């Protein structure tokens, strides 16, 4: 998977060059160049064809000229044969000349008159063609203007070598033209022979065959004042006059223009999409960089693919330094690498807690920071998990504030305890007054016994034992108060609740006896030991007994207090509780609730401070228990509290 480094969408955009902006016109330009090349090739091809056709015309003209010259040469040769016959001194005369077979053949063939003249240009003999003899037309050549003649000359010599004059053979040019084989030429051209005045002497023109090409004229040097003109029946088709060619080239241009237009639209769409994507990237990058949460993306192997600026600032490393790294990472504390590697493997396996987890990292400069990491799957468009996306929150400041808050709360709790203890000093004076009064009474008795020097007796031992016991009780109460003012946890131990209940009753024994109250103990056997603050629980039981005794002190008739211990269950059947109940047959709660009775400074006694039940409730709740109160069915009130057998509760009492 490629590393996703941070985009840079806010850098100034460089304007594209004019060439790049006109790239959309490239298909049209290519089509234009292609059409130009085709036109150039077609023009060159037409030029080649015209040149070839011109050469063909010249060659055909030369062929006709050569054919005519050849015919002249043949006729001249025939005339020389006649001259050779005359050199044998045959009888001279018109009849003799005309009777020669060579002369007859020549007159039939081409000549229309043959004249023999001497050296003085006097006619010796003559022969002419009969008017009925006509030269047949050849190859559709039609005579347009007759009368143009030409002569063939051949010298005549006698047998002894003397000059005998000349033979002059006159013929009409049209006859020579008609005798020429033009069939091969007539299939391609209209053949015209022109005079020096431009008049058509002879032509092969046919009304059914109209020539279309450009004619070609060439003078015939062998014939005086005669020009040969050839006009092709089929003209050369120029590509510029070909509708198919022009349609093809136009279609190519239209196709190129359409392609350019489509490319322009596509480029505009791509440019718009690119701008939109850059804007989205800018927004995304801006939000990621401004977020207070560090973000990182990792592949299935744990390799870092992407980190945002917040995470870089958090650990002190740049994006380039972090991208591509695999665990262990440089910001992991060296002493915790093994544990963090194990947790990393669990995360990559998909076992990361959805609620996140706390860990500690180390900044590049060495200071530690606490972070909260939330991992979620990184899924592609096909729904396949391709890695993990982590959100990292720096909770160092929060942890520091929490520590400060905790210390502040502890301090405030300690101050509250000191304040509460200051308020309950008078209340605890009752607790201290009982053992101190006993100590004073027994101390006075011992003093009198010692002054009288009475012999040692059991009463003295009992008094000494009572002094020691009550002195220890007073000291325990003072130490308990001191522990409540200390920030350290109260001392707890496994205690027998029945023994504590009995000791609490013993502390109130003198008050109970003075008030003529009957006490009934109902202590359950085999109760488990309870981990508790002994002095605190003892004060709760003693306070409940004292409150019951105070309520019965104003009542006439039978006065009874029941102290009961028993086992019970908590919220679930697995939670075992030990419960202590104190009942009396006094006036009852009279509609008051436990919350009202536990309110600070609320008391039903004339000289009460209204702190005792509140302290009892706080002690019970600090042990994980609960203080309750209710009226009994037979009259009176029942106060009780429960203590869990196994508890992990707050060590704070007065909070």
QUIMO-V678132 format. One line per field, one symbol per residue. ss: DSSP state (~ for helix, > for strand, _ for the rest). burial: # if it has 9 or more other C-alpha atoms within 8 Angstrom, else .. A space follows every 10 residues. Layout:
ss=???
burial=???
//
This chain:
ss=__________ _______~~~ ~_~~~~~~~~ ~~~~~~~~~~ ~~~~~~~~~~ ~~~~~~~~~~ ~~~~~~~~~~ ~~~~~~~~~~ ~~~~~~____ ___~~~~~~_ ~~~~~~~~~_ __>>>>>___ __>>>>>>__ __________ _>>_____>> >>>>>>>___ __>>>>>>>> >>~~~~~~__ __~~~~__>> >>>>_____> >>>__>__>_ _____>>>>_ ______>>>> >>______~~ ~_~~~~~~~~ ~~~~~~~~~~ ~~~~~~~~~~ ~~~~~~~~~~ ~~~~~~~~~~ ___>>>>>>_ ___>>>>_~~ ~~~~~___~~ ~~________ _>_~~~~~~~ ~~~~~~~~__ ______>>>> >>_____>>> >>>>>>>>>_ ____>>>>>> >>>>_~~~~~ ~~~~~~~~~~ ~~~~~~~~~~ ~~~_~~~~~~ ~~~~~~~~~~ ~~~~~~~~~~ ~~_____~~~ ~~~~~~~~~~ ~~~~~~~~~~ ~~~~~_____ __>>>_~~~~ ~~~~~~~_~~ ~~~~___>>> >>>______> >>_~~~~~~~ ~~~~~~~~~~ ~~~______> >>>>>>>>>_ _____>>>>> >>>>______ ___~~~~___ __________ _~~~~~~~~~ ~~___>>>>> >_____>>>> >>>>______ _____
burial=..#.##.... .......... ...####### ##..#...#. .##..#..## ......#..# #..##.###. #...##.### ####.##... .###.###.# .###.###.# #########. ..#######. ....#.###. ###......# .#######.. ..######## ########## .#..##.### #####....# #####..... ###......# .....##### ###.#...#. .#..##..#. .##.###### #.##..#... .......##. ##..#..##. ..######## .######### #######.#. .##.##.... ###...#..# #..#.###.. .#...#...# ####....## #####.###. ....###### ######..#. .........# #.##.###.# #..#..#... .#.###.##. .##..#..#. .........# ..##.###.# #.##.##..# #.###..... ..#.####.# #.###.##.. .#....#... ..##..#.## ########## ######.##. ##......## #######.## ....###### #########. ..#...###. .##.....## ########## #######.## ##..###### #####..... ..##.
//
